[in-house]
Amino acid sequence: MKEEPIISVIVPIYKVEQYLSRCVSSILSQTFADFELLLIDDGSPDRCGEICDEWASKDYRVRVFHQENSGVSVARNRGLDHATGKYVVFVDPDDWILPDYCLGLYNLQAAYSGRGLVIQGMLCRRTDGTSLPSLSLPDRYLPFSSIGKSFAENNICEMGYAVSKIYARSIIEEFSIRFDENIHCLEDLLFMYQYLLHCDYLVLNHMQNYVYVKHSFSLSHRIHSFESEYCCFVKYQQLLAEMMKVWKIPAGDMVVTVNSMLVPFRRALKSDYQPDRTIPREMRVKHLKRMISESRDVFLKYYHPVFKTDKLGKVLLGFNCYILYDFYIRLLFRLNIGPVFYGPKHMY
């Protein structure tokens, strides 16, 4: 193998023993052979680490890294730190790819001058193998100056997954782009936004060579600490403002994107009230004050609750009734009232 392969394929791995070999086998069976495969064992307590080592002993393109459990962002970043390819591709360990996945992505990236982002569609399956609606994309090329159009015309914020894309590693390294290890929601989307700001072009493509497996429970549904959730919202807000400025995107074209930005806002609102947490009232109220004071414009302009319980909560926060709001939300959680802070599509 050459010292620098064309593509670095990065797979973060944790507790996927039953799916891992299927994933790795599909990668090593690619029609495009000039790649390295970086398997990042994120301290998995099952046999994942052993399985990785077994594959490495069979194929010289496989490199294995073992680490203490630190989360998917840390694992992916470790892969980026050790990647040597011209391009980077991510695959999740419970998914698999069709034989032309790498070839299709590479050909599209190589077809244009400069450095860009290529996004393809994907097939979706349940864990039992039955089909779900696939993600279909149109064939489209957008130079840097027109990338902003993808927010209104293609809802690019709904393509915020790390997989089914090919990235130029030189952009990632030149601008020190990494997955934010302090957040646990939308980190893939924020990574993509940072990358897009430095692209020469964006390509959307109809090919569906990635098979995404949807599980009944996802770690993305878990609400993390206030600092983690609110940090995600603040970073999203900053990136959104920068993108609107760079591409001169009218606010009316960003409705879906703004709704996705409110996902971590809602998660931050409910983070201190999770049943497994005992956050003192003083700290809960402090967090509420911080959120509303720092983000009042966004809160008043874009936060539109659907349910009556949420609407009353917005009124209380709008009038700075933080202690009363705190009492009200704690009561709702104790009564196990489900629709608290849900968005129009229950986006979590």
MIBABA-505473 format. One record per residue (C-alpha): z, x, y. Coordinates in steps of 0.25 Angstrom, whole numbers, padded with zeros to 4 digits, always signed. Layout:
N
ZXY/...
! end
This chain:
348
+0000+0000+0000/-0003+0005+0014/+0009+0008+0023/+0006-0003+0032/+0001-0016+0025/-0006-0027+0032/+0004-0037+0030/+0019-0037+0029/+0024-0050+0021/+0039-0052+0024/+0047-0061+0015/+0062-0064+0019/+0069-0068+0006/+0082-0076+0003/+0086-0084-0009/+0072-0087-0013/+0073-0082-0027/+0065-0093-0034/+0054-0092-0024/+0053-0077-0020/+0044-0072-0031/+0034-0083-0029/+0033-0079-0014/+0032-0064-0017/+0021-0066-0027/+0013-0074-0018/+0014-0063-0008/+0010-0052-0017/-0002-0061-0022/-0009-0061-0009/-0023-0058-0008/-0020-0049+0004/-0013-0037-0002/-0010-0028+0010/+0004-0032+0013/+0018-0028+0011/+0029-0038+0006/+0042-0037+0012/+0053-0045+0005/+0066-0046+0013/+0078-0050+0003/+0088-0056+0013/+0100-0054+0004/+0095-0065-0005/+0107-0068-0016/+0097-0072-0027/+0087-0063-0034/+0077-0062-0022/+0081-0048-0019/+0078-0044-0034/+0065-0052-0034/+0060-0044-0021/+0063-0031-0028/+0055-0035-0040/+0043-0039-0032/+0044-0025-0024/+0044-0018-0038/+0031-0025-0041/+0023-0024-0028/+0023-0012-0019/+0020-0021-0007/+0034-0028-0008/+0045-0022+0000/+0059-0028-0002/+0071-0028+0008/+0085-0032+0005/+0095-0036+0015/+0107-0044+0017/+0105-0059+0020/+0102-0060+0034/+0092-0071+0036/+0077-0073+0036/+0075-0068+0050/+0082-0055+0046/+0074-0054+0033/+0060-0056+0040/+0064-0046+0051/+0067-0036+0041/+0053-0038+0035/+0047-0036+0049/+0055-0023+0051/+0049-0017+0038/+0035-0023+0039/+0024-0014+0040/+0012-0023+0039/+0002-0026+0051/+0005-0041+0049/+0018-0049+0045/+0018-0061+0036/+0031-0069+0032/+0033-0076+0019/+0045-0084+0015/+0051-0081+0001/+0051-0096-0004/+0036-0098+0000/+0023-0092-0005/+0010-0088+0000/-0004-0090-0005/-0013-0078-0009/-0021-0078+0004/-0009-0079+0014/-0009-0065+0019/-0024-0063+0019/-0026-0076+0027/-0015-0072+0037/-0021-0058+0038/-0035-0062+0040/-0032-0071+0051/-0023-0061+0058/-0034-0050+0056/-0045-0059+0061/-0040-0058+0076/-0038-0047+0085/-0024-0044+0090/-0011-0049+0084/-0008-0063+0082/-0001-0073+0073/-0008-0081+0062/-0001-0094+0056/-0006-0101+0044/-0003-0115+0038/+0006-0116+0025/+0008-0124+0013/+0021-0131+0011/+0028-0134-0002/+0042-0139-0007/+0050-0130-0016/+0045-0139-0028/+0030-0135-0024/+0026-0148-0019/+0018-0148-0006/+0022-0151+0008/+0013-0153+0020/+0007-0140+0023/+0006-0133+0037/-0008-0133+0042/-0013-0125+0054/-0027-0126+0061/-0035-0113+0062/-0033-0108+0076/-0033-0095+0084/-0026-0094+0097/-0026-0082+0106/-0013-0078+0113/-0016-0086+0125/-0017-0099+0117/-0006-0097+0108/+0002-0107+0116/-0008-0118+0112/-0002-0117+0098/+0011-0123+0102/+0005-0137+0106/-0007-0137+0097/-0002-0131+0084/+0013-0133+0086/+0015-0118+0082/+0030-0120+0083/+0029-0127+0070/+0023-0114+0064/+0036-0106+0066/+0037-0101+0052/+0036-0086+0049/+0027-0088+0037/+0012-0091+0036/+0009-0081+0048/+0005-0067+0050/+0011-0058+0061/+0006-0045+0067/+0018-0036+0064/+0014-0028+0077/+0018-0039+0086/+0031-0041+0078/+0034-0027+0080/+0029-0025+0094/+0037-0036+0099/+0049-0035+0090/+0048-0049+0085/+0058-0053+0074/+0064-0065+0068/+0077-0069+0076/+0088-0066+0067/+0098-0074+0075/+0091-0087+0073/+0089-0096+0061/+0079-0106+0066/+0065-0105+0070/+0065-0090+0069/+0051-0090+0063/+0046-0098+0075/+0052-0089+0085/+0047-0077+0078/+0033-0083+0079/+0034-0086+0094/+0038-0072+0097/+0026-0067+0089/+0017-0077+0095/+0020-0072+0109/+0014-0058+0106/+0002-0063+0098/-0013-0061+0102/-0016-0074+0094/-0012-0085+0085/-0019-0090+0073/-0017-0103+0065/-0023-0104+0052/-0025-0116+0042/-0023-0107+0029/-0011-0111+0021/-0007-0099+0012/+0008-0100+0014/+0016-0109+0005/+0029-0114+0012/+0040-0119+0003/+0049-0130+0010/+0063-0130+0005/+0072-0142+0006/+0082-0134+0014/+0079-0123+0024/+0088-0113+0031/+0081-0117+0044/+0089-0130+0043/+0102-0123+0044/+0109-0123+0058/+0114-0109+0061/+0124-0105+0072/+0122-0110+0087/+0118-0096+0091/+0107-0095+0081/+0102-0108+0084/+0103-0107+0099/+0097-0093+0099/+0085-0099+0092/+0083-0110+0102/+0085-0100+0114/+0074-0090+0108/+0065-0102+0105/+0066-0107+0119/+0063-0093+0125/+0051-0091+0116/+0046-0105+0120/+0047-0102+0134/+0040-0088+0133/+0028-0095+0125/+0026-0106+0135/+0025-0096+0146/+0016-0086+0138/+0006-0097+0134/+0009-0106+0145/+0012-0118+0136/+0014-0131+0142/+0028-0137+0139/+0021-0150+0133/+0014-0141+0123/+0027-0136+0117/+0034-0149+0113/+0034-0145+0098/+0038-0131+0101/+0050-0136+0110/+0054-0145+0099/+0055-0134+0089/+0063-0126+0100/+0073-0137+0100/+0076-0135+0085/+0085-0123+0087/+0091-0130+0099/+0095-0142+0091/+0100-0133+0080/+0109-0126+0090/+0115-0139+0095/+0119-0142+0081/+0123-0128+0076/+0138-0129+0080/+0140-0142+0073/+0135-0139+0059/+0146-0144+0048/+0148-0129+0043/+0152-0124+0057/+0165-0124+0065/+0161-0120+0079/+0172-0123+0089/+0169-0134+0099/+0170-0124+0111/+0159-0116+0105/+0150-0128+0101/+0151-0133+0116/+0148-0119+0121/+0135-0119+0113/+0131-0132+0118/+0133-0128+0132/+0125-0116+0130/+0113-0123+0124/+0112-0134+0134/+0115-0125+0146/+0105-0114+0142/+0094-0124+0137/+0096-0137+0145/+0082-0138+0150/+0077-0138+0135/+0088-0147+0131/+0085-0157+0141/+0070-0156+0141/+0067-0155+0126/+0079-0159+0118/+0076-0173+0114/+0085-0179+0103/+0079-0189+0094/+0092-0196+0089/+0102-0203+0097/+0113-0194+0093/+0106-0182+0098/+0102-0189+0111/+0116-0192+0114/+0119-0177+0111/+0108-0173+0121/+0114-0182+0132/+0128-0175+0130/+0122-0161+0131/+0114-0165+0143/+0126-0169+0150/+0134-0156+0146/+0144-0164+0137/+0145-0153+0127/+0159-0157+0122/+0155-0171+0120/+0142-0167+0113/+0150-0158+0104/+0159-0169+0100/+0147-0178+0098/+0139-0169+0089/+0151-0165+0081/+0153-0180+0078/+0139-0182+0074/+0140-0170+0064/+0153-0176+0058/+0146-0190+0057/+0135-0182+0050/+0125-0189+0059/+0111-0182+0055/+0102-0182+0067/+0109-0172+0076/+0099-0164+0085/+0087-0167+0077/+0073-0165+0084/+0061-0174+0083/+0057-0168+0069/+0071-0163+0065/+0066-0149+0067/+0076-0139+0060/
! end
